[in-house]
Each structure stands twice: as C-alpha cells, then as structure tokens.
Amino acid sequence: MAEIAVGTLPLTRADVVAVARHGAQVRLSPEAGAEIAASRAHIDALAAAGDGIYGVSTGFGALATRSIPVSERARLQRSLIRSHAAGNGPLVEPEVVKAMLLLRLKTLASGRTGVRLSTAQAYAALLNSPLVPAVHEYGSLGCSGDLAPLAHAALALIGEGEVLEDGQLRPSAEALPAHGLTPVELTEKEGLALINGTDGMLGMLVLALADLEQLAEVADLAAAMSVEGQLGTDRTFAADLMALRPQVGQGASAANLRRFLAGSPIVASHRHGDGAVLAAYSLRGTPRVRGALRDALGFASMIAERELAAAIDNPSVLADGRVESHGNFHGAPVAQVLDFLAIGVADVTSISERRTDRFLDATRNRGLPPFLADDPGIDSGLMIAQYTQAGIVSTLKRLAVPASVDSIPSSAMQEDHVSMGWAAARKLRTAVDGLARVLAIEVLTAARGIDLRAPLRPGPATGAAIAALREVVAGPGPDRFLAPDIEATHQLITSGVLLAAATSAPARDAQPKEN
C-alpha cells in the first residue's frame, strides 16, 4: 500500500479508512514542511516579543489571564497535556485512535498551528509505529473539540501514559524507545495544538460512513429477500412510481430492490391473481425508509469532506502571521450529522425487524410454518432470533435520542456550550454494529423462508446470496444452536461477501415472462 502524503491538501475519506483499518503509512509532504516552518517562525517571534499571546505565553481557558515567563513555558505545555489526559472507562478501539491521530496530523501539516516540524514528524512516526495511544471512552464534551482523547494521544508522544502494542498495555516511556521513537519536549503553543480539534468525532464519522454505505446496500438486499420470501410484489418499486416523489435516496433504494428481484420465479409466480391487494408497509414502504438513510448519508458525507479540508485549532496561525483565537473547534457540524445518522439507522433496523416478525407469524406469512420451524411445537425455529433482533432495535431507538441537543457547561463557564459530538459518535458506532446484526437476522430468516417456498426458486441475485449463506449456515431443519448461525451471517455481511455474491450474479430480465 502506497504511503499517504499528509500536507496542505484535504485528506479523503478513503485515506482515513486506509490508515485506520488497513495500516497504511503516512509521510509529511514537502509543502507541509514549508508551511509548518513558516508558521513556527511566527510563533517564535511572538514568544520572543514577550506579549501575552494565548497558547504561547499565557495560561489556558479560564486561566488565560496569567502571563507565563519563558522559563516556565515548557512546563506549561507539559502540564496542559497531563491535566487534560483525564479520560476514563474502557479503551477506545485502535481504529478510532488511528483515525484521530491522522486527522490531527493533517491539521499540524496545514501550517496553521505553529508546531515545530520535528514535532509533526514525531507525531507521524508514532502513527506509523505499531503503538496505539491508550484513549478512554469518557472525557470529551466535543468543545473545545475532543480535548481528553487527543490529550491521551499527546501524552504518549511525550513519553508518558500508556500505549497498546499487540493488544497489550505498555508504559509509553518504555515502548517508544523500543521502537526507535524519542519522546517530544514540547515548546510554546505545541501542547494546545495537539489537543484542540474535533478529530475523534470526525474520525468516527468517516469510519461510520464507510460501514453504512455498504450496509445500506445490504439492507436493500435483505428487504428484497423478504419481499420474495413473503410473496410480495415488485410493482410498488417501479421507476415511474418513484418519479412521483423524486427523493434521490428513495429512487436509489427502489432501483436496488428492482435489481435484486429481477428475474425472480417466486415474484413471477404470483404476479397476477394472488388476491393480495396491498402489501404491509414494511414491504412496500422500504425504499422510503432506506432512502431517508441514504439521503442522510449523502449530507453527512458532504459535512465530513468539508471537515477533512479543515485545519482546526485555537488559536490559529494565519498566513500573515496573526495568531487569532476563535471557535472553530466547536463540534456542532459533526455532532449533528452523527445524530442524524443514528436516527436513520434506528428506523432501518425497525422496519427490518417488522419484516422478520411477519415471516414468523403463521397468520401473516402466507403459508409458511409458524416461526419457520421444522416441527412446530417441538421446534421453536427462529422465534428467539426475532427476540434478539427486537432487543437490538429497542436499544438503537434509545441511542437515536440526539446527543447534540444536550450541553453542559465546563471550565468555570468559559466553555458554556458544548457539542457532545464525541458522545454522538460513540453511540453511532454502537448503532452501526446493531444494524449489521439486525440485517443478519433478517437475511437468515428470509433465506429460510425462501428455501421453504421450494420448488419455487429465488431470482439470480437473491439466489446467489442464499448460496453464499449456505456455504456457512445450513438450511431449514430441526432446531440447532442458533447463535453461531447468526454470527456467521453477520460476518458474511460485514466482510462484504454476501453483497458481492448478490451483485455479481448474472442478471435476468427485470420483468419475467408470465405463466
């Protein structure tokens, strides 16, 4: 994998995923070196002048009125990192920490923070190493940015605190030298530059987008399988009907459903004269719910890409040498879209669970056995799988309550309005995981329902998905230990195998011949 150059140009979402999940290495671009050197020269000049400049020669936050002498400024920066590294609770996933480090490095490389080139290079070296700073679940209010999480990363940089290596905690003081890394002695402005940004919440947004863009496709595939297995119709997804309400996401979801259902003998078998006048909302309303999430993803992607072009610090060093304090570190733009996505995810899981429940109810599943059981009464079939699904859905409904509408003052009322963006990002990560698990149970259920429709056969796309599933999960039969089947289906979804099988299947005519 090629190195990713970090400099004055925006990072891409793919860059973040490559570093966070796939171990891509980074390097500072020559342009970054020039910008960093220029901004540092401005900081050095201001530090020598002795004027009270926030972040350079004063205290921080509510303590900014105190002027700090030259002899104490290194201690000031070190004390800032130590005191702000106040996170608590479980450790945050390494991929989140790596994404956060990359995004902070991007801001350092912009030449708007005033750090020394050697400090930015040390930060890049830490990111390229097998060491991951130990960052904790709790501590960030999302303003000024993700202070505590970034402070734990900076603590590792200066040789204090702890890092993860191969999943084990080690003191940074011994781990850094073991990998040829020298702890950094911070100077004016550098401690503040290392912690004042929204990099944690933005990193989690970018990772969630990567997951949700794939899961949105899987959600359409799962819905198509449910439509097939419940003898639903594809007519409600017709392009001319979608044109009557030209929502972009709705149209894309309906097009997916038509594609996944194309050439389905099951759908063709009851196209006329089956007596069903209207399908349940959870079947015919699918593109509207799926589409709403797709549109939310589009908006969130736009916000993320703008943030990836940003250089967030406070104060910032401008090109003309001015050092200006401002409020760009406030996480509201990111926090609100994180919440928006959590709402969309909860709704998609809710409609998925309703389709699963219809499969299991003999009064509504159009001729299938109760709970899709092999011998109902002796066997419970997929009864409790739906319980699991319902439990996840209820959890995600609670997590859909926005974090970004909350605020709690801090820093002696200096930070009297905060974004709670970190909290919004953490709950979205839980929601994304829950969505994949809910869809796994719908796929597992729909596949069994379709199998029980034999000799009717599914279409090429859904049939290919079921064939991929049957390589790891057996078909209908007497009750067996169900948890491994759910987990195996979940792995097929998150690995991309299930979707790849469906999308690579050879197409048949979208409108099968009538019998």
N, C-alpha and C positions, 0 to 999 in steps of 0.2 A: 504494500500500500504506500503510495507516494506521501511525502511529508506535506502537511498543510501549512502554507505560509500565513502567518498572522501579522497583519500590518494595518495600513490605513484604509483598506477597502473592507466592505462588510463581509462577515462570515456568512455562510449559507447554513440552512438547517441540516443539510447533508454533512457539512463539516462537523457540526456538533455531534451528530449521531456517530460519525466515523471515529471521533476521538473518544467519546463517552462509552461506546459499546464495542468498538472493534479495534481499539488500541492504536489508532493512527497517531503518528508522531507529529510534532509541531516545530516550527522554527520561526524566528522573527525575521521579517523581510527587511531588506536594506532601507526601504522607505521608513519603516518603523524606527529603525535605529537613528535615522536623521531627525525624525520628529521628536523622539524621546530626548535626544541630546539637546535640541533647541529648547524644549520646554524646561528641561532641567537647568539650563543656563539662566532662565528667568527666575527660577526658584532660588538658585544660588545667589543671584544678585539681590533678591528681596531679603534673603536670610542675612546677607552681609550688611544690608542697609539698617537693620535693627527695628524697622517699623513693625507694628502689631498686625501681622497678617494671619488670618485664621488658617489653621492647619500647618503653618510654618513656624510661627513664633508665639502662638497663644495656646491656651487650653482648648477643650472641645465641648461642643454642645452648650449646656447651661454654664460651663466653666470657661467659656471663651473670653471672659473679661481679663483673665490673668495673663500677663506677659511672661514668657519663658526665656530665661537667659540662654546664651549659646551653649554653655557648659551642661545644661540640663535637657537639651532638645532630643538627644538620642534616647535618653531615659523616658522622655515624654512619649515618643513613638512606641517604644517597647511596652511602656505601661498601658498605652491605649490598646494594644493587641492583647495583652494579658487580661485586662479588665473586661474587654468585650467578648473574650472567648468564654462565655458563661452559658453555653448550651448544655442541655441536659436530656436525659432519656435515651432511647435506643439509637444506635448508629444509623445514619442515612446511607442509602445504597451507594456503592462506589461509582456507579454510572452517573448519579446525580452530582457527586463531588467532582468528578472529572469534567462534566459539562460546565459546572460552576467555575472551575479553575480556568478552563478555556475562555470563557466569556470575560472573566476578569483580566486575563492576559490580553484579550482583544482591546479592552479599554486602556490598559497600560501601554499597548503598542500604538494607540492613537496619538500620543504626544499631547494629551490634554490633562495628564495627571501630575506631571512634574517628578516622577520617579527617575532614578538613575538607570542607565542602560544595563548596568550589571545586575540590578535588582530584577528588572524584567527578564533578563536572561536566566537568572536563578529560578524565577517562577516557571519559566518554560522548561527548565531542566527537571524541576520537581514534577511537573505534569508528564514529562516523558519517562520518568522513572517508574518502577513497579510499586512505589509507595503512594498511598492514598491517605491524605489527612483525615483524622477521625472527626467527623462532624455529626452533631446530635440533632435529634428530631425537634426539640423545643428550643426557642430562644429568639426567633426572628418575628418582629411585628411588621416587616415589609416597609419600614421607613425609619431611619434612613437606609433604605434598601434592606439587604439581608446581612445586617451587621454581625450577629453572633456566628452564623455559619462561615462567613468569609473570614472572621477573626480566627476561628479554629484552623482554617487553611493557612492563614498568615503565621499562626503560632508554629506550625510545622516548619514553615520557611525559615524562621529564626532559630530553629533547633530546639523548640520546646513543645510541650504537649505530646500527643501520640499520633502514630500513623498505622494504617493497616498494610500488612505485607503478606500476601497469600492467605488472606482472611484472618490473620493473627495480629493483635495489637502489639506494637513495639514503641518504646520511647523514641521520639524524634531525634534526641541527642545522640543515640547510638545508631539509628537506622540511616540517617543522612550520610555520615562518613563512610558507612559500609557500602554505599552506592556512589561514592565519589562526589557527594554534594556538600558544600560548605554553608553553614548557617549564615544568614544575612544579618549584618548590623545596620539597622535602619537609621536614616537621617531625616532631616526636615521634610515634612509632607508625606513621607512614604507610608507610614502606618495608616494614615487616613485613606490614602489612595488604594490600599489593599483591601479595605473593608466596606467602602461606601458605594454599593451598587446593588442592582436587582438581579444579579447573576444566578442566584439559586432558583428563584421562581421562574426566571426566563429559561434556564436550562431544563427545568421540569416541564415547562410548556412545550418546548421543542421536542422533547422525548415523547410526551403525550401525543403530540400531533403525528409523529411517525407511527405510533401504535394505532391511533384512532383512524387514520387514513386507511390502514389495512383492515381494521375491524369493521369499518363502515361497509366495505365490500363483503366481508364475511357475513355481516348482518343481512345484507340483501340475499346472499346465497342461502342462509338459514331460513329466511322468510319464504323464498321460492320452494325450498324443500317442504315447508309446512303447507304451503298452498297446494302442492302436489299431493302430499300425503292425506290432506283433509278434503280432497276432491273439490278444491277451489277453482276459480276461473282466472284466466289471464286477461280477460276482456277489460277488466277495470283498470288495467295498467296501460291501455292503448295510448299511443302518442298523441292522437287527436284529442283525447280526454285530458291529457296532461297540458296540452296547449291552452286549454280553457283557464288554466291557473298557472301562469308561466313562472313558477318558482324554480330556480335553477337546480337546487338540490333535489326537489321532488322529481323533476324530469330525469335527472341522472339516476336516481334510485329506481324509477319505473323502467328506464331503459335496461338497467341491470336485471330486474325481475323478468322482463321480456326475454332477455338473452339467456338467462339461466333456465327459463321454462320452454324455450324454443324446441320444437320437435318432440315434445313430451307425449308419449302414448297415453299416459294417465290423464293429462289435461284434455287430450282429444277425445277420450272415451266418453266424456260426459259434457261435451261442448253444447249439445242441444238436448232438451227434453229431460233433464235430470230433476226438474221440479224445484230446484233451489232458486228462489227469486233474488235474494240478497245474501251476500256473504257477511260474516261478522266483521265489525270494524277492524279487529286485529288482523284480518286478512286483507280486505280491500283498502284499509287506511294506511297500510305500511309505507308507501312512498312519501306520504306527508310527514310521518314521524321520522323516518330515516332521512328524508330530505332536509328537515329542520336541523338535524345534527350536521349534515353535510354543509349547509349554509353557515352554521356556526363555525365549522372547521375552516371555511374559507375566510371568514372575518378574523378568526384567531391567527391564521397563517399570515394575513396582512400585518397584524399588530406585531407578531413575532419577527417578521422580516424587517420591519421598521426598527425594532429594538436591537436586532443584530447589526444594524448600521449605526447604533448609538455609541457614545462614549460617556458613560455615566459616572460621575464623581462629584465631590463637593469639598472645597471649591475646585473649579476648573481653571486650567491654564489656557488662556486664549492665544491665538496666533500672534497677536500684537504684544503679548507679554503680560496683559492684565490677568489678575487672579481674582475671579468673581465667585461669590457664594450664590447659590440658587437652590431650587427644589426639584431638580430632575431625578433625584434619587427616589422620589415617591413612586411606589409600585402600582398605583391605581390602574394604569392602562393594561398591565399584565394581569393583575389580580381579577379584574372584572371579566376578562375573557376566560380565565381559568374557571371561574364560577359558571360562566355561560356554558362552557363545555360540560361541566358536571351535571347541569340541568338536562342538557341534550342526551347525555349518556344514561341518566336515570330513566328518561322517557323511553329510550330504545330498549332498555332492559325490561321495562314494564310491559311493553307490547309483546316482546318476545315471550315472557312468562305466560301471558294470556294465550298465546298460540299453543304453547306446550300444554297448558291446562286443558284446552279443547281436545287435544289428542287423547287425553287420559279419561275423559268423561264419555261413557258409552252413549249418553243421550245426545251428544253433540258431535261425535267423531265419525258419523256416517258409516257405521257397520264394523268398526274395529272393536276388539275385545276391551273390556274395562282395564284401564291402566296399561294397555298393550301387554297384558300378562299372558304367559303361555297356558296356564291353567288357573284362571281367576278363582280366588278363594284359597287355593293352596299357594299360588304365586301372587306376589304384590306388584310384579312388573316394575314400571318406572314411577310408581306412586311417590316414593320418598325423594327421588331425584327432583321432582317438582317442588317438594318442600325446601330442598337446598336452594333451588333457583329462587323461590319466593323469599327465603331468608336474605339472600344477597340483594334482591330487588328492594326489599324494605330498608336494608342498610343504605343502599345508594340513594333512595329517596331522602333519607335524613341528611346524607352528605351533599345533596343538591341545595340545601339551605345555604345561601351565599355567605362566604366569609368576608367579602369585600365591603359589605354594608356595615360591618362592625368596626369599631375603632375604640382604642383605649389609650389615654394619654400617658406619656412617659417623659423621662428626662426633665423633671421639675417643670412640666408644662411647655418645655421648648418644643418637644415633638408631640403636639396636642391633637394631631390627626394622623392616623397610620392606615396602611392599606390592607394589612393582613394577607398579603399576597403569598407569603410562604405557606400559611395555613391553607389557602385556596389550592395551592399546588400539591400539597401533601394529600389532601382529600381527593383531588382529581386522580392521583396515582392509584389510590385505592379503588376509585370508580372504574378506571380503565381495566384493572385486573378483574374486577367484578363483572364488567361487560364481557370479557373473554370467557369467563366461566359460565355466565348465563347463556351465551351463544352456544357453548359446548353442549349444554344440556338440551337446548332446542335442537341442535344438529343430531345428537344422539337419539332423541325422541322421534324426530321427523324421519330419520333413516329407518328406524324400526317400523314406523307407520307405513312408509313406502314399501318396505320389504313385505309387510303383511297384506299389501294390495296385489301381490302376485296372483295370477300371471301377468297383470298389467305391469308395464315397465316404466321407469322414470326416463326423463329426457337425457340427452348426452351429457350435459353439464352436471346436473344433479346426480346422474348415474355415476359419473367419474368421481364425484366427491364421495359417494357412498362406497365405491370400490376402494378408494384410498382409506376410508374409515375401516372397512372390513379387513384390511391388512393388519390392523392392530386391535380391533374390537370385534368380537364375534356378533353374529346376527341374532335374531329372535330365538328364544329358547327358555328353558326353566331358569328360575332366579339364580343369580350368581353374585359374588362380591362386586358391588356396583361402583364403588369409589374409584378403583383403577380404570374402569371404562371411561368415567367422566374425566379423569386426569389425562388419559391417553388422548381423548378427543380435544381437550384443552391444549395439549402440546401440538397436535396437528394444526390447530387454529393459529397459535402464537408463532409457530415456526414458518407459517405460510404454505405448508404442504397442501392443506385442504383446498385453499383458494387456488393454488397453482393447478391442482388437478382439475378443478371445475373450469377454469378459464382456458386451459389448453385443450379441452375436449373438442373434437370436430363438431362443427355446427350442423344442424339440420334445418329444414325450412321452419321459419318462425310460425307459420300457420299450417299445422299438419292437415293432411287430407282428411275429410270427413268420412266416417264409416257409413 
